[in-house]
Amino acid sequence: MNTTSYQKTPQTEFRQILGITFFVGSAQRAIELVCHGGLLVVPAAPALKNLAQDIAYREALLNADVAITDSSLMVMVWNFLQGDRIQRLSGLEYLVELLTRPDVRNPGESFWIMANPESAARNLAWLFEQGVQVLSEDVYLAPVYGSTIHDECLLQRVRERKPHHIVVTIGGGAQERLGLYLKRNLEWLPAIHCIGAAIAFLSGDQVHIPMWADRSYLGWLFRCISEPKRYIPRYWSARKLVSLMLRYRTLLPVVNAKQE
């Protein structure tokens, strides 16, 4: 963990939830914490429920510099259990704020890791419409990563481009591990933003989620309606996060603990 940034930040901006230090402030402040170098992750409930089993994912969250409260389920359960009033900071809200920065919008400043050619085409077209200039040399199509990430091709591309920002738009669970891989293997530390599907909600690569729906904790419902066979089982499985939080609250779950 990058303790240098945290020492300059009031403790009220953070909560220890399931052993992970979550930032509970604004999108602008979260960006400030990593803009000079750091790993930001956006943990979602379907992945968070696996903290006791998925060791690589767990390690990525523990070694991130900033984790934001993207999971509406986590936020609601936490507030109920602790009598707290933290707010959700979604990956979508974070991305919208990130794209207002000139050092992200200018060509050569940002490097984008995307899931496949179709997603990349839609995302880049949308970014262009927003006035965000991304050069073809600054786009990398990620392979399907296994349990261990080793991608020398990606490292070489990033070393050649030397971007200020790296934006990772692949699926949750893999993107956090990839972010940590980059943090550990690059000779300098850029700002690494693991925003997952957030850009897809804006570009049309996935169902469009209006900002009002995102702020009302309804993004999951839009996804379930758009592709019920894909997302209903995923979000239904996320219910296991509730029992995990009831059991551990502020503590890191025991590895391989039996989940109810």
N, C-alpha and C positions, 0 to 999 in steps of 0.2 A: 504494500500500500504506500502511496505517495504521502508520507506524513507531513512533508513540507507544506503542501497546500492546506491540509486539514488544520495545522497549527495556526494558520492565519484566519480560520473560519470559526464563527461562533458555534458552540456545541448544539445550540437550538436548531441548527440547520441539518442535523443528522439524527437518525434513530437506528438503534441496533435491533434488527428484526431477523430472526433465525440465524443469528451470528454474522449477518451481512450488514455493513454500515451503509444505510440508505440516505441519500441526500433528499431533503424534503423542502427545498427552497424553489426559486423560480427557474425557468428555463435559461434566462439570461445569466443568472448566477452560476448555474451548472456549467454552461459553456465557458464562463470566465475561469472556472477551476481547472479546465483541461486544455484551454486554447493555447497554452505555451508548452504543451506536452503532457499526455496522460491518456489513460484508457477509460472510456465511459461505456457502461453497459446498461441495457434496458430489460431487466429480467421480467418475463411474463409468467403467469400462473402455471400454464402447462409444463414449463421447464422447471420452475421453482419447486414444484411438488417432488422433484427427483433429487433434491439436495442430499438425501441420505444415500442414494445409490450411484448417481452420476458424479464420480470423483473429479473428472476433468472439468466438468461444468462448475462444480463447487469451487475448484481451485481458481478458475477464471474469475468468479465473482469475488472471491476473497482477495485476489490480487489486482482487482480493478481499482482505479483511483477515484471513480465516482460511479455509483449505482443509483439510478433514479427510480421513482415509484410508479412504474408503468402499470403494474397489476392493480386493477380496481378491486379485485377480490381480496388481495392482500391488504390494501389500504382500508377497506371496510371492516374486515375481520380485526385488524390491528386496532382501529379506533374503538371498536366495540369492546374488545378485551381490555384495552389499556385506558379507556376513557380519554383518548387523545383526539386531536383534531387535525392530523396531517392531511395534506391535499395530494391528490394524484398528479404526477407530472408524466404525461404520456410521451412515448417516442415520437408521435405525430406532432405534438405541441413543441417538443424539443427541436425537431427537424425544421419546422416552420421558422422558428427563431434563428436557428443556425444559418439558414439560407439568406438571412438579411445581412450577414457579415460580408464586407467586401473581400476579406481574405479567403472566403470560400467561393465567392462568385467569380473571381478573376481566373482566367485560364492559367493552368500550371500550378495553382495553389492547392487544389484538392484532387485526390485520387479516389476513384470509386470502385468498389468490389461488388459485382453483381452476380446473380444466380445463373442466368442463361441468356442467350442472344435475344430472345423475345422480350424478356423483362428489361434488358439493357436498352433495347430500342425504344420501348415505351417510356422508360424513366428518363433517358437522355432527351427525347423529344419534349417531354414535359419540362425538364430543366431548361432547355433552350427557350421555351415559351416564357419562362420566368426570368429570362435574362442571365441565367447561370451558364457560363461558358466552360464546358468540359471537353478537353481535347481527347481524340481517340486514343492517344498514348497514355491517357490517365484513366482508362477503363480496363478492368481485369475481370474476366469471366471465371469465377471460382469453380473448381471441380467439386464433385460430391466427396466431402471429406469423411474418412473413417474415424475410428476411435482415437487414433493418433494423427495429429496434423503435422505434415512435413511438406512444405511447398517452396522449394528453392526458386522456382520460376517467378513466383510472386515476390519473393524477397529481392530478386534481381531487378524486377521492374520498378519496385518502390525505391531501391537504391539509385537507380538511374534517374528517376523523376524527382526524388527528394521533395515530396509535397509537404506542405504545412499541415494539411488535414487529410486523414484517410477515413472515408465513409464506407462502412460495411453494411450491405443490404441483404445479406443471406439470412436463412432461417435461424430462429432462436435455438440455443443449445450449441449450434456449430459456430455462430458468429462470435460468441463470447470467447470460445476456445481459440478461434482464429485471431481475435484481437490480442489475447495474451501471447500467442505465438509471435505476432509481430512485435509486441512490446519487448519480448525477451531476446529477439534475434536481430533487431535492427541496431545499428551503431549509434543512433540518436533516437529520441522519443518524440514523434509527431503527436498531434491530437488525433486519437483514434476513436471514432464515434460508431458504436455498434447499434444502428437504429432499426435493423431488421426490415419488417414489411411497411414501415411508416411511409416511405416514398411511394409504395405501390397503391396506397389508399388515395394518393393525390394524382398519380400518373395514369390511373385506369388499368394498371396491371392486375389489381385486385378491386373488389367492390369499393366504390367511393364512400368514404366516411366523412360526413360534414363535421366541422369543428364543434358545432353544438352537441352532436351525438357523442363525440369524443369526450367533451367536458362533462357530459351526463353519464359517463361510464357505460355507454351503449354500443361501443365499437364491436364488441364480441357478438352482439345480436345481429348487426348488419352482416358480419361475416357468416354467421350461421344461416341466415336467410339466403344469402347468395350461393353458398355451397354447403347444404346441410349434411351431406354424407361425409364431407371432409372435416367440417369444423364442429359439428355437434358432439361427436365422440371425443374430440380433442378438449373442448371446454368442459364436457361432463367429467372427464378424467381429472381435470384441475380441481375438482371438489376435494381431492385428497390433501390439498394445501391447507384446508381448514383444520383437519385433525392434526397436521404437522404443527400448525401455529398454536393450537390448543395445548399441545404437549410441550413445545419448546419455547414459544414466545420470543424472548430475546436471545436465546441460546442457539448455537450451531447444532443441528441435528447429529446424532450419533451415526457414524458410518454403518451402513447396512442394517440400521434399526428396522425392526418389523413394523410395517405401516398398516394401520387399521383400515 
